[in-house]
Amino acid sequence: MSTRTDPPLLQVRGLTKHFPVRGGVFLRTVGHVHAVDDVSFDLDTGETIGLVGESGCGKSTVGKTLLRLYDPTAGRVFFEGRDIATMSRNELRQLRRDIQIIFQDPFESLNARHTVGKILEEPFLIHGLGTSVERRRRVDELLERVGLDAGAANRFPHEFSGGQRQRIGIARAIALKPRLIVCDEAVSALDVSIQSQIINLLLELQREMRLALIFIAHDLAVVKHVSDRIAVMYLGEVVETADATDIYESPRHPYTKALISAIPVPDPTAQRDRIVLVGDVPSPIDPPRGCRFHTRCRHARDDCRERKPALTAAGDRATVACHHWQDLS
């Protein structure tokens, strides 16, 4: 459950990230990939917000831009009132004690040449924390906390299964006792049975450490299980936000309805109104005019093709970017 704070732990305002497209003999900029456009949300201490959408919608770019792994094109990000977007390199190094990330591929994100002990000790070395004995003791504690034995410290990442490697990634993320963790598709590369173990571990750590989580995934069933609130993204923009239960029971945006209708149900006799989206996602280099979803929306009208809908209030802690969501509901 979330704990309300004033102000929120994280405030994102108009976050935008465009990547240049270069071409020609002199590699001049000939366009931009509109990866993220005008994304805004708040996150409280101990709260989880899920970012969902199709592959390529900008979810992971949001997470990496929040951490300044990418510099934002525009917008502001405040962590405990401090603007991350304007911080110097030294200021960011200090901030990384409070904000961490768990990557999608637990093998690629761990240095194959280092032992697990060295990987987990590195955060303490970077920040100059503890003696060698204290750091080794802390490494053993981290391994135990994520369900691995202390002997794992002497082994290399390739000697572990995918689920075990992700536990090591989680141990590294919590080493400095952060307040916010970005989970970037943290379970999508794992088997379903292992997914549940990793999710339960994350939820336990969240309760113990009062962590705020940004949970990025394309599996809506998983996101519903872990999130307090959900933000649905399409082609770089947030099209709907609401409490997790509300967004599944009463989706407002046509895109959200289509995503939820695609979630498998265990009852083969259940009657469902499956909404099949026609066509492909438009190119983020040249996004459609007006509502970006209108090229695939069965309810699109003339004004959808001409005017971009603003993200407006649609109930208690809910917003939606659709000209006609009230008619559709």
WOZI-V774709 format. One record per pair of residues at least 12 apart in sequence whose C-alpha atoms are under 10 Angstrom apart, sorted by the first residue. I is the first residue (numbers start at 1). GAP is how many residues later the second one is. Records with the same first field share a line. If there is no record, write none. Layout:
# WOZI-V774709
I: GAP ; GAP
This chain:
# WOZI-V774709
1: 44 ; 45 ; 46 ; 47 ; 205 ; 206 ; 209 ; 225 ; 226 ; 227
2: 41 ; 42 ; 43 ; 44 ; 45 ; 46 ; 47 ; 208 ; 209 ; 210 ; 225 ; 226 ; 227
3: 40 ; 41 ; 42 ; 43 ; 44 ; 207 ; 209
4: 39 ; 40 ; 41 ; 42 ; 43
5: 38 ; 39 ; 40 ; 41
6: 38 ; 39 ; 74
7: 35 ; 36 ; 37 ; 71 ; 72 ; 73 ; 74
8: 33 ; 34 ; 35 ; 36 ; 37 ; 70 ; 71 ; 72 ; 73
9: 33 ; 34 ; 35 ; 36 ; 37 ; 38 ; 69 ; 70 ; 71 ; 72 ; 170 ; 171 ; 203
10: 31 ; 32 ; 33 ; 34 ; 35 ; 56 ; 67 ; 68 ; 69 ; 70 ; 71 ; 72 ; 73 ; 170 ; 202
11: 29 ; 30 ; 31 ; 32 ; 33 ; 65 ; 66 ; 67 ; 68 ; 69 ; 70 ; 71 ; 72
12: 26 ; 27 ; 28 ; 29 ; 30 ; 31 ; 50 ; 54 ; 63 ; 64 ; 65 ; 66 ; 67 ; 71 ; 72
13: 25 ; 26 ; 27 ; 28 ; 29 ; 61 ; 62 ; 63 ; 64 ; 65
14: 22 ; 23 ; 24 ; 25 ; 26 ; 27 ; 60 ; 61 ; 62 ; 63
15: 21 ; 22 ; 23 ; 24 ; 25 ; 26 ; 47 ; 50 ; 51 ; 57 ; 58 ; 59 ; 60 ; 61 ; 62 ; 70 ; 222
16: 18 ; 19 ; 20 ; 21 ; 22 ; 23 ; 24 ; 45 ; 46 ; 49 ; 55 ; 56 ; 57 ; 58 ; 59 ; 60 ; 220 ; 221
17: 15 ; 16 ; 17 ; 18 ; 19 ; 20 ; 21 ; 22 ; 41 ; 44 ; 45 ; 48 ; 53 ; 54 ; 55 ; 56 ; 57 ; 58 ; 219
18: 13 ; 14 ; 15 ; 16 ; 17 ; 18 ; 19 ; 43 ; 53 ; 54 ; 55 ; 56 ; 218 ; 266 ; 267
19: 12 ; 13 ; 14 ; 15 ; 16 ; 17 ; 51 ; 53 ; 54 ; 266
20: 12 ; 13 ; 14 ; 265
21: 12 ; 264
31: 254 ; 255
32: 252 ; 253 ; 254
33: 203 ; 250 ; 251 ; 252 ; 253 ; 254
34: 23 ; 24 ; 201 ; 202 ; 203 ; 249 ; 250 ; 251 ; 252 ; 253
35: 21 ; 22 ; 23 ; 24 ; 25 ; 26 ; 27 ; 200 ; 201 ; 202 ; 249 ; 250
36: 21 ; 22 ; 23 ; 24 ; 25 ; 26 ; 29 ; 36 ; 37 ; 38 ; 197 ; 198 ; 199 ; 200 ; 201 ; 202 ; 248
37: 21 ; 25 ; 36 ; 37 ; 38 ; 198 ; 199 ; 200 ; 201
38: 36 ; 37 ; 198 ; 199 ; 200
39: 23 ; 36 ; 37 ; 192 ; 194 ; 197 ; 198 ; 199 ; 200 ; 272
40: 35 ; 36 ; 37 ; 191 ; 197 ; 198 ; 271
41: 36 ; 190 ; 197 ; 200
42: 35 ; 36
43: 36 ; 137 ; 169 ; 170 ; 171 ; 186
44: 36 ; 136 ; 167 ; 168 ; 169
45: 134 ; 135 ; 161 ; 165 ; 166 ; 167 ; 168
46: 133 ; 134 ; 160 ; 161 ; 162 ; 163 ; 164 ; 165 ; 166 ; 167 ; 182
47: 133 ; 159 ; 160 ; 163 ; 164 ; 165 ; 166 ; 167 ; 179 ; 180 ; 181 ; 182
48: 132 ; 133 ; 134 ; 155 ; 158 ; 163 ; 164 ; 165 ; 166 ; 167 ; 175 ; 178 ; 179 ; 180 ; 181 ; 182 ; 196
49: 133 ; 163 ; 164 ; 165 ; 166 ; 167 ; 174 ; 175 ; 177 ; 178 ; 179 ; 180 ; 181 ; 182 ; 192 ; 193 ; 194 ; 195
50: 133 ; 163 ; 164 ; 165 ; 166 ; 167 ; 168 ; 170 ; 172 ; 173 ; 174 ; 175 ; 176 ; 177 ; 178 ; 179 ; 180 ; 181 ; 182 ; 191 ; 193 ; 194
51: 12 ; 132 ; 133 ; 134 ; 163 ; 164 ; 165 ; 166 ; 167 ; 169 ; 172 ; 176 ; 178 ; 179 ; 180 ; 181 ; 182 ; 187 ; 190
52: 163 ; 164 ; 165 ; 166 ; 167 ; 168 ; 171 ; 178 ; 179 ; 180 ; 181 ; 182 ; 186 ; 204 ; 207
53: 163 ; 164 ; 165 ; 166 ; 167 ; 178 ; 179 ; 180 ; 181 ; 182 ; 183 ; 185 ; 186 ; 202 ; 203 ; 206
54: 163 ; 164 ; 165 ; 178 ; 179 ; 180 ; 181 ; 205 ; 227
55: 162 ; 163 ; 179 ; 180 ; 226
56: 177 ; 178 ; 179 ; 180 ; 225 ; 227 ; 228
57: 175 ; 176 ; 177 ; 178 ; 179 ; 180 ; 181 ; 224 ; 227
58: 175 ; 176 ; 177 ; 178 ; 179 ; 180 ; 226
59: 125 ; 126 ; 156 ; 157 ; 158 ; 159 ; 172 ; 173 ; 174 ; 175 ; 176 ; 177 ; 178 ; 179
60: 43 ; 44 ; 122 ; 123 ; 124 ; 125 ; 155 ; 156 ; 157
61: 123 ; 175
62: 120 ; 122 ; 152 ; 154 ; 174
63: 38 ; 118 ; 119 ; 120 ; 121 ; 151 ; 152 ; 153
64: 37 ; 118 ; 120
65: 12 ; 19 ; 20
66: 12 ; 13 ; 18 ; 19 ; 33 ; 116
67: 17 ; 18 ; 25 ; 28 ; 29 ; 32 ; 33 ; 34 ; 114 ; 115
68: 16 ; 17 ; 18 ; 19 ; 21 ; 24
70: 15
71: 13 ; 14 ; 15
72: 12 ; 13 ; 14
73: 12
79: 16 ; 19 ; 20 ; 101
82: 13
93: 33 ; 34
94: 33
95: 83
96: 27 ; 31 ; 77 ; 80 ; 82 ; 83 ; 84
97: 26 ; 27 ; 30 ; 76 ; 77 ; 78 ; 79 ; 80 ; 81 ; 82 ; 83
98: 75 ; 76 ; 78 ; 79 ; 80 ; 81 ; 82 ; 83 ; 113
99: 74 ; 75 ; 77 ; 78 ; 79 ; 80 ; 81 ; 82 ; 83 ; 112 ; 113 ; 114
100: 70 ; 72 ; 73 ; 74 ; 75 ; 76 ; 77 ; 78 ; 79 ; 80 ; 81 ; 82 ; 83 ; 113
101: 68 ; 69 ; 71 ; 72 ; 73 ; 77 ; 79 ; 80 ; 81 ; 82 ; 83 ; 85 ; 112 ; 113
102: 64 ; 65 ; 66 ; 67 ; 68 ; 69 ; 70 ; 71 ; 72 ; 79 ; 80 ; 81 ; 82 ; 83 ; 84 ; 85 ; 113
103: 63 ; 66 ; 67 ; 70 ; 79 ; 80 ; 81 ; 82 ; 83 ; 84
104: 62 ; 65 ; 79 ; 80 ; 81 ; 82 ; 83 ; 84 ; 85 ; 86 ; 112 ; 113
105: 57 ; 60 ; 61 ; 64 ; 79 ; 80 ; 81 ; 82 ; 83 ; 84 ; 85
106: 51 ; 55 ; 56 ; 57 ; 58 ; 59 ; 60 ; 61 ; 62 ; 63 ; 64 ; 80 ; 81 ; 83 ; 84
107: 50 ; 51 ; 53 ; 54 ; 55 ; 58 ; 59 ; 62
108: 49 ; 57
109: 48 ; 56 ; 57 ; 60
110: 46 ; 47 ; 48 ; 55 ; 56 ; 58 ; 59 ; 62
111: 45 ; 46 ; 47
112: 44 ; 45 ; 46 ; 47
113: 43 ; 44 ; 45
114: 40 ; 41 ; 42 ; 43
115: 37 ; 38 ; 39 ; 40 ; 41 ; 42 ; 43
116: 23 ; 27 ; 35 ; 36 ; 37 ; 38 ; 39 ; 40 ; 41 ; 49 ; 52 ; 53 ; 56
117: 18 ; 19 ; 21 ; 22 ; 23 ; 26 ; 33 ; 34 ; 35 ; 36 ; 37 ; 38 ; 39 ; 51
118: 18 ; 21 ; 35 ; 36 ; 37 ; 38
119: 20 ; 34 ; 37 ; 38 ; 49 ; 50 ; 52 ; 53
120: 15 ; 16 ; 18 ; 19 ; 20 ; 22 ; 23 ; 33 ; 48 ; 49 ; 51 ; 52 ; 53 ; 54 ; 55
121: 14 ; 15 ; 16 ; 17 ; 18 ; 32 ; 51 ; 54
122: 13 ; 17 ; 50 ; 53
123: 12 ; 49 ; 50 ; 51 ; 52 ; 53
124: 14 ; 15 ; 51 ; 52
127: 49
129: 47
136: 14 ; 17
137: 13
138: 37
139: 14 ; 32 ; 33 ; 36
140: 12 ; 13
141: 30 ; 34
142: 25 ; 26 ; 28 ; 29 ; 30 ; 32 ; 33
143: 24 ; 25 ; 27 ; 28 ; 29
144: 27
145: 22 ; 25 ; 26 ; 56 ; 60
146: 18 ; 20 ; 21 ; 22 ; 23 ; 24 ; 25 ; 28 ; 52 ; 55 ; 56 ; 59
147: 17 ; 20 ; 21 ; 24 ; 54
148: 16 ; 19 ; 20 ; 23
152: 12 ; 16
153: 15
161: 29
162: 25 ; 27 ; 28 ; 29 ; 32
163: 24 ; 26 ; 27 ; 28 ; 30 ; 31 ; 32 ; 34 ; 35
164: 30 ; 34
166: 20 ; 21 ; 23 ; 24 ; 28 ; 32
167: 30 ; 31 ; 34 ; 35
169: 17
170: 13 ; 16 ; 28 ; 31 ; 32 ; 35
174: 31 ; 35 ; 37
177: 32 ; 34
178: 31 ; 32 ; 33 ; 34
179: 27 ; 30 ; 31 ; 32 ; 33 ; 34
180: 26 ; 29 ; 30 ; 31 ; 32 ; 33 ; 34
181: 21 ; 25 ; 30 ; 31 ; 32 ; 33 ; 34
182: 30 ; 31 ; 32 ; 33 ; 34
183: 19 ; 30 ; 31 ; 32 ; 33 ; 34
184: 30 ; 31 ; 32 ; 33
185: 30 ; 31 ; 32 ; 33 ; 34
186: 12 ; 13 ; 29 ; 30 ; 31
187: 12 ; 28 ; 29 ; 30 ; 32 ; 35
188: 28 ; 29 ; 30 ; 31 ; 34
195: 27
196: 26
199: 23 ; 26 ; 27
200: 26
202: 24
203: 23
213: 13 ; 14 ; 15
214: 13 ; 15 ; 16
215: 12 ; 15
216: 14 ; 15
218: 41
219: 40 ; 44
220: 12 ; 28 ; 39 ; 40 ; 42 ; 43
221: 27 ; 39 ; 42 ; 43 ; 44
223: 21
224: 19 ; 20 ; 21 ; 23 ; 24
225: 19 ; 20
226: 18
227: 16 ; 17 ; 18
228: 14 ; 15 ; 16 ; 17
229: 12 ; 13 ; 14 ; 15 ; 16 ; 17 ; 18 ; 88 ; 89
230: 12 ; 13 ; 14 ; 15 ; 16 ; 17 ; 18 ; 88
231: 12 ; 13 ; 16 ; 25 ; 87 ; 88 ; 89
232: 15 ; 21 ; 23 ; 24 ; 27 ; 88
233: 22 ; 23
234: 21 ; 22 ; 47 ; 58 ; 59
235: 46 ; 47 ; 48 ; 49 ; 52 ; 53 ; 57 ; 58
236: 48 ; 51 ; 56
237: 55 ; 74 ; 84
238: 73 ; 81 ; 82 ; 83
239: 13 ; 14 ; 15 ; 16 ; 17 ; 52 ; 53 ; 54 ; 70 ; 71 ; 72 ; 73 ; 80 ; 81 ; 82 ; 83
240: 12 ; 13 ; 14 ; 15 ; 16 ; 71 ; 72 ; 73 ; 74 ; 78 ; 79 ; 80 ; 81 ; 82
241: 12 ; 15 ; 70 ; 71 ; 72 ; 73 ; 76 ; 77 ; 78 ; 79 ; 80
242: 71 ; 72 ; 73 ; 74 ; 75 ; 76 ; 77 ; 78
243: 73 ; 74 ; 75
246: 70 ; 71 ; 72
247: 13 ; 71
248: 12 ; 13
250: 79
251: 69 ; 74 ; 78
252: 62 ; 66 ; 67 ; 68 ; 69 ; 70 ; 72 ; 73 ; 74 ; 75 ; 76 ; 77
253: 40 ; 66 ; 67 ; 68 ; 69 ; 70 ; 71 ; 72 ; 73 ; 75 ; 76
254: 21 ; 23 ; 39 ; 40 ; 42 ; 43 ; 44 ; 45 ; 46 ; 68 ; 70 ; 71 ; 74 ; 75
255: 20 ; 22 ; 38 ; 39 ; 41 ; 42 ; 67
256: 64
257: 16 ; 17 ; 18
258: 15 ; 16 ; 17 ; 18 ; 19 ; 39
259: 15 ; 16 ; 17 ; 18
260: 14 ; 15
261: 12 ; 13 ; 14 ; 15
262: 12 ; 13 ; 14
275: 23
276: 20 ; 21 ; 22
277: 18 ; 19 ; 20 ; 21
278: 17 ; 18 ; 19 ; 20
279: 16 ; 17 ; 18
280: 15 ; 16
281: 12 ; 14 ; 15
282: 13 ; 14
288: 17 ; 18 ; 20
289: 15 ; 16 ; 17 ; 18 ; 19
290: 12 ; 13 ; 14 ; 15 ; 16 ; 17 ; 18 ; 19
291: 12 ; 13 ; 14 ; 15 ; 16 ; 17 ; 18 ; 19 ; 30 ; 31 ; 32
292: 12 ; 13 ; 15 ; 16 ; 17
293: 12 ; 29
294: 12 ; 28
299: 25 ; 26 ; 29
300: 22 ; 23 ; 24
301: 22 ; 23
303: 20 ; 21
304: 18 ; 19 ; 20
307: 16
308: 13 ; 14 ; 15
309: 12 ; 13 ; 14 ; 15
310: 12 ; 13
311: 12
314: 12
